[in-house]
Amino acid sequence: PCSFFVVRHVCYALFHHGPQYTSITDAPLWKHMLFTVPLFAINVVMGIYIENLGIVMSVSGSLSAVTLAFVLPPMCYLKICAFRIRFWREKNWTLKYRAFKTTIGP
């Protein structure tokens, strides 16, 4: 049940971010129900049809661990450093690439 509140809050924050963001507890009733009822229905369906929730927990745990270990650190590094993601739009990028390629070999 505790993870349900976190998921609901994150889903609400994903759709309603910005300067006028309010928490889901301060939202109107129809918005509160719009986010709560589908999430609750998904949880109920999972509880009814999946007999071994250990498999679900292991899959979700491994996916979140991979995200935390291998996806978020490079994304944070790209955000912090001055690396340009669209490097091919820079001038003379082919010369830089060829110099790098000849340095490390074929």
Phi, psi and omega per residue, in radians:
P1 nan -0.595 -3.119
C2 -1.160 -0.645 3.134
S3 -1.201 -0.458 3.092
F4 -1.064 -0.737 3.136
F5 -1.151 -0.667 3.125
V6 -1.160 -0.787 3.134
V7 -1.092 -0.734 3.135
R8 -1.106 -0.739 3.131
H9 -1.142 -0.745 -3.130
V10 -1.166 -0.739 3.102
C11 -1.093 -0.722 3.119
Y12 -1.149 -0.743 3.138
A13 -1.171 -0.543 3.123
L14 -1.128 -0.705 -3.087
F15 -1.524 -0.466 -3.046
H16 -2.123 0.855 3.094
H17 -1.547 2.829 3.128
G18 2.341 -3.029 -3.070
P19 -1.190 -0.455 -3.130
Q20 -1.767 0.536 -3.133
Y21 -1.231 2.302 2.988
T22 -2.170 2.724 3.130
S23 -1.177 2.807 -3.133
I24 -1.173 -0.419 3.096
T25 -1.252 -0.413 3.099
D26 -1.659 -0.035 -3.100
A27 -1.321 2.807 3.050
P28 -1.083 2.795 -3.054
L29 -1.067 -0.690 -3.095
W30 -1.161 -0.614 3.075
K31 -1.231 -0.682 3.105
H32 -1.057 -0.792 3.129
M33 -1.218 -0.598 3.133
L34 -1.068 -0.589 3.121
F35 -1.618 -0.534 -3.033
T36 -1.393 -0.813 -3.023
V37 -1.119 -0.834 3.117
P38 -1.098 -0.696 3.116
L39 -1.134 -0.689 3.095
F40 -1.143 -0.706 3.124
A41 -1.115 -0.699 3.105
I42 -1.106 -0.737 3.108
N43 -1.114 -0.706 3.139
V44 -1.156 -0.772 3.133
V45 -1.102 -0.736 3.088
M46 -1.088 -0.707 3.133
G47 -1.170 -0.553 -3.130
I48 -1.347 -0.796 -2.975
Y49 -1.632 -0.336 -3.135
I50 -1.783 2.025 -3.086
E51 -1.403 -0.686 -3.101
N52 -1.853 1.678 -3.114
L53 -1.303 -0.170 3.067
G54 -1.086 -0.635 3.099
I55 -1.140 -0.773 3.128
V56 -1.090 -0.755 -3.141
M57 -1.151 -0.664 3.141
S58 -1.223 -0.679 3.116
V59 -1.174 -0.800 -3.141
S60 -1.171 -0.624 3.092
G61 -1.161 -0.722 3.133
S62 -1.200 -0.662 3.101
L63 -1.127 -0.737 3.133
S64 -1.229 -0.591 3.106
A65 -1.172 -0.713 3.094
V66 -1.116 -0.714 3.119
T67 -1.106 -0.793 -3.134
L68 -1.175 -0.616 -3.045
A69 -1.499 -0.662 -2.960
F70 -2.045 -0.323 -3.078
V71 -1.792 -0.849 -3.074
L72 -1.154 -0.739 3.128
P73 -1.044 -0.793 3.077
P74 -1.129 -0.605 3.112
M75 -1.146 -0.716 3.092
C76 -1.136 -0.690 3.123
Y77 -1.116 -0.765 3.126
L78 -1.131 -0.568 3.117
K79 -1.255 -0.661 -3.069
I80 -1.377 -0.773 -3.031
C81 -1.336 2.978 -3.101
A82 -1.582 0.306 -3.129
F83 -1.190 2.356 3.109
R84 -1.664 2.206 -3.114
I85 -1.207 -0.634 3.106
R86 -1.654 1.128 -3.058
F87 -1.200 -0.394 -3.100
W88 -1.221 -0.243 3.092
R89 -1.467 -0.188 3.091
E90 -1.288 2.731 3.099
K91 -1.303 2.541 3.065
N92 1.034 0.529 3.107
W93 -1.235 -0.492 3.118
T94 -1.185 -0.632 3.100
L95 -1.162 -0.703 3.093
K96 -1.112 -0.715 -3.137
Y97 -1.153 -0.779 3.140
R98 -1.122 -0.684 3.104
A99 -1.133 -0.720 3.102
F100 -1.145 -0.723 -3.115
K101 -1.156 -0.707 3.111
T102 -1.235 -0.468 3.122
T103 -1.233 -0.768 -3.095
I104 -1.531 -0.223 3.113
G105 1.698 3.113 -3.068
P106 -1.254 nan nan
